[in-house]
Amino acid sequence: MAILGGMTNDRESVDQLLPLPPATFHILLALLDEERHGYAIIQDIEARTEGELRLSAGTLYRSVARMVEQGLIAEVTRRRSPADDPRRRYYRLTPFGTSVARAEMRRLSELVRLARARGLKPETA
């Protein structure tokens, strides 16, 4: 169970992290399906957003350090293969990180529902 500031993985500890910064949410999404190293996270986010979001290395690594401290993600200690660059650090999503990503998705979905209920529609290109 993830621990955040002495609290266990419960609704209160999840809610304390919301709303998530966009970069944090995108990093969590990048790690949903597999472990990735930093550059692969940047590439995934850029591809998934069709170039709309491009994280700098500084933004990524500051976010990653904070997310590791918060228990959202963890560094993977084993290497994927002996041929892998030993300088690469791989990260994985923790169960707590999955809970926080789901909570943020619910929060965003509710905002969209409320906006639609008020008649707001997205602009068309």
DOKOL-992962 format. One record per residue: residue number from 1; x, y, z of N, C-alpha, C in turn. Coordinates in steps of 0.2 Angstrom, whole numbers. Atoms other than C-alpha are relative to their C-alpha. Layout:
BEGIN
PT  num   n_px   n_py   n_pz  ca_px  ca_py  ca_pz   c_px   c_py   c_pz
PT  NUM      X      Y      Z      X      Y      Z      X      Y      Z
...
! end
This chain:
BEGIN
PT  num   n_px   n_py   n_pz  ca_px  ca_py  ca_pz   c_px   c_py   c_pz
PT    1      4     -6      0      0      0      0      4      6      0
PT    2     -4     -6      1      7     17     -5     -1      4      6
PT    3      1     -4     -6     10     29      9      2      7     -2
PT    4     -1     -7      2      9     48      6     -1      4      7
PT    5      0     -4     -6     14     59     21     -3     -3      6
PT    6      2      3     -5     10     46     33     -8     -3      0
PT    7      7      3      1     -8     42     26      1     -6     -5
PT    8      1      6      4    -13     26     18     -3      1     -6
PT    9      4     -1      6    -20     23      1     -7      0      0
PT   10      7     -1     -1    -37     30      4     -2      6     -4
PT   11      3     -5      4    -49     42     -4      3      7      2
PT   12     -3     -6     -2    -42     56      7      7      2     -3
PT   13     -7     -1      3    -24     54      1      0      1     -7
PT   14      0     -1      7    -29     52    -17     -3      7     -1
PT   15      3     -7      1    -40     68    -16      4      6      1
PT   16     -5     -5     -2    -26     78     -8      4      2     -6
PT   17     -5     -1      6    -16     76    -25     -4      4     -6
PT   18      4     -3      6    -31     83    -36     -1      7      1
PT   19     -1      2      7    -32     92    -47      8     -1     -2
PT   20     -7      1      2    -16     85    -55      2      5     -5
PT   21     -2     -4      6     -5     96    -66      0     -4     -6
PT   22      1      4      6     -7     91    -84      6     -4     -1
PT   23     -6      4      1     11     85    -85      0     -7      4
PT   24      1      6     -4      8     73    -71     -5     -5     -2
PT   25      5      4      3     -8     66    -78      3     -4     -6
PT   26     -3      3      6      1     63    -95      5     -5      2
PT   27     -6      5     -1     16     54    -87     -4     -6      3
PT   28      3      6     -3      4     43    -77     -3     -4     -6
PT   29      3      3      6     -5     39    -94      5     -4     -4
PT   30     -6      3      4     12     35   -102      2     -6      3
PT   31     -2      6     -3     15     22    -89     -5     -5      2
PT   32      6      4     -1     -2     14    -89      2     -7     -3
PT   33      0      7      3      3      0   -101      7     -3      0
PT   34     -7      3     -1     22     -2    -98      5      4      3
PT   35     -6     -4     -3     38      3    -89      3      4     -6
PT   36     -4     -4      5     47     17    -98      5      4      3
PT   37     -5     -4     -2     62     27    -97     -2      7     -2
PT   38      2     -7      1     62     46    -97     -2      2     -7
PT   39      1     -2      7     64     49   -116     -6     -3     -3
PT   40      6      3      3     51     36   -120     -6      3      3
PT   41      6     -4     -3     39     45   -108     -2      6     -5
PT   42      1     -6      4     42     61   -118     -3     -2     -7
PT   43      2      2      7     40     52   -135     -8     -2      0
PT   44      6      2      0     24     44   -129     -5      5      1
PT   45      4     -6     -1     16     60   -123     -1      4     -6
PT   46      0     -4      6     21     69   -139     -5     -3     -5
PT   47      3      4      5     14     55   -150     -8      0      2
PT   48      7      1     -2     -2     53   -140     -4      7      0
PT   49      3     -7      1     -6     72   -140      1      3     -7
PT   50     -1     -2      6     -1     73   -158      4      7     -1
PT   51     -5     -6      0     13     86   -154     -3      6      4
PT   52      3     -6     -3      1     97   -144      4      1      7
PT   53     -3      0     -6     11     93   -128      7     -3     -1
PT   54     -7      2      0     30     92   -128      4      2      6
PT   55     -3     -1     -6     38     90   -111      8      1     -1
PT   56     -7     -1      0     56     97   -109      3     -6      5
PT   57     -3      5     -5     68     85   -100      0      3      7
PT   58      1     -3     -7     68     97    -85     -6     -1      3
PT   59      7      1     -3     49     97    -83     -1     -7      1
PT   60      1      7     -1     49     78    -85      3     -2      6
PT   61     -4      3     -6     63     74    -72     -2      4      6
PT   62      3     -3     -6     56     87    -60     -6     -3      2
PT   63      6      4     -2     39     79    -61      1     -7      2
PT   64     -2      7     -2     46     62    -60      2     -1      7
PT   65     -3      0     -7     56     66    -44     -6      1      5
PT   66      6     -1     -5     40     73    -36     -5     -6      0
PT   67      5      6      0     29     58    -42      3     -6      3
PT   68     -3      5     -4     42     46    -35     -1      1      7
PT   69      1     -2     -7     41     55    -18     -7     -1      2
PT   70      7      1     -1     22     55    -19     -2     -7      0
PT   71      2      7      0     22     36    -22     -5     -1     -6
PT   72      4      1      6     13     38    -39      3     -5     -5
PT   73     -4      4      5     27     30    -49      6     -3      4
PT   74     -6      2     -3     42     20    -44      6     -2     -5
PT   75     -5      2      5     59     17    -52      1     -7      0
PT   76     -1      7      1     62      0    -59      8     -1      1
PT   77     -8      1     -1     79     -7    -52      3     -5     -5
PT   78     -3      5      4     81    -21    -64      0      3     -8
PT   79     -1     -2      7     87    -18    -82     -4     -4     -5
PT   80      4      4      5     76    -23    -97      4     -5     -3
PT   81     -5      5      4     91    -31   -106      7      2      2
PT   82     -7     -2     -1    110    -32   -103      2      5     -5
PT   83     -2     -4      5    112    -22   -119     -3      7      1
PT   84      3     -7     -1    101     -7   -112      5      4      3
PT   85     -4     -5     -3    110      9   -108      0      0      8
PT   86      0      0     -8    115      8    -89     -2      7      3
PT   87      2     -7     -2    111     27    -88     -7      1      0
PT   88      7      0      0     93     24    -92     -4     -2      6
PT   89      4      2     -6     81     24    -77     -7     -1     -3
PT   90      7      2      2     64     15    -80     -4      2      6
PT   91      5     -2     -5     48     20    -71     -6     -4     -1
PT   92      7      4      0     32     10    -67     -5      4      4
PT   93      6     -2     -4     15     15    -61     -1     -4      6
PT   94      2      4     -6     11     10    -43     -7      0      0
PT   95      7      0     -1     -6      5    -38     -3      6      3
PT   96      3     -6     -2     -8     21    -29      0      5     -6
PT   97      0     -4      6     -3     30    -45     -6     -1     -4
PT   98      6      1      4    -17     21    -54     -6      2      3
PT   99      6     -3     -3    -30     26    -41      0      7     -1
PT  100      1     -7      1    -25     44    -43     -1      2     -7
PT  101      1     -1      7    -25     43    -62     -8     -1     -1
PT  102      7      1      0    -43     36    -60     -4      5      3
PT  103      3     -5     -4    -48     49    -48      0      7     -5
PT  104      0     -6      4    -42     63    -60     -4     -1     -6
PT  105      5      1      6    -51     55    -75     -7      1      2
PT  106      7     -1     -2    -67     55    -65     -1      7      1
PT  107      1     -7     -1    -64     73    -60     -1      4     -6
PT  108      0     -3      7    -61     78    -78     -6     -1     -4
PT  109      6      2      3    -76     68    -84     -6      4      3
PT  110      5     -4     -3    -87     77    -72      0      7     -2
PT  111      0     -7      2    -81     94    -77     -3      1     -7
PT  112      3      0      6    -85     90    -95     -7     -1      0
PT  113      7      2     -1   -102     83    -90     -3      7      2
PT  114      3     -7     -2   -106    100    -81      0      5     -5
PT  115      0     -5      6   -100    110    -96     -5     -1     -5
PT  116      5      1      5   -111    101   -108     -7      1      3
PT  117      7     -1     -3   -126    102    -96     -1      7     -1
PT  118      1     -7      0   -123    121    -97     -1      2     -8
PT  119      0     -2      7   -123    120   -116      6      1     -4
PT  120     -6     -1      3   -105    122   -119      2     -6     -5
PT  121     -3      5      4    -98    113   -134      7      2     -3
PT  122     -6     -2      3    -81    111   -141      0      3     -7
PT  123     -1     -3      6    -75    122   -155      1     -6     -5
PT  124     -2      4      6    -74    113   -172      5      3     -4
PT  125     -6     -3      4    -58    115   -182     -2      2     -7
! end
